[in-house]
Amino acid sequence: MKIYTKTGDTGETGLFGGPRVSKDHLRIQAYGTVDELNSTLGVALVHCSDEALREMLLHIQHQLFVLGADLATPLETKSSYIQRIPAEAVTQLEQWIDQFEAELPPLTHFILPGGSICGAFLHQARTVCRRAERYIIALSHEASLSEFVIPYINRLSDYLFDAARIANVRAGTTETIWNSNS
């Protein structure tokens, strides 16, 4: 199978089980940004030596493929092999956040993104996640989405904030507190 099909040469792409749409369509922006998020997590993984955190991030990468397929498939498309993000995926993120919160020092100030290399890339992933969320919300105003897409992407950005903090704490890197007078 060739990597190029030439079917997108007119600036359109096909949705799974649906019509062809412009490559700048909100649906494409949404799942394209989810793909970018997945790639950013891949870079974070390269720089993450904490095995427990690596396992979580790899699990999330797999979930992001499900989320991307969910977003690429109009809700009215019925297929036995298209997965939708389940409630359990949201619950799993909440459990991991709770584990992190038990280990992290209380947050009493705003912190600047950065720290260890892994932590810095996780902060970047959080901002890409928030952009994906904005596109997903915009898409939700014009198309029906599966029930747990928005809760999952919202919870994921919370998870990534705490994951960045955990990566920094476990690496022995001090977080930089935002100073409004700088």
Secondary structure as UniProt FT lines:
FT   TURN            7..10
FT   STRAND          12..14
FT   TURN            16..17
FT   STRAND          20..22
FT   TURN            23..24
FT   HELIX           26..46
FT   HELIX           51..72
FT   TURN            75..76
FT   HELIX           87..103
FT   STRAND          111..112
FT   HELIX           117..140
FT   TURN            141..142
FT   TURN            147..148
FT   HELIX           149..170
FT   TURN            171..172
FT   STRAND          176..177
FT   TURN            180..181
//
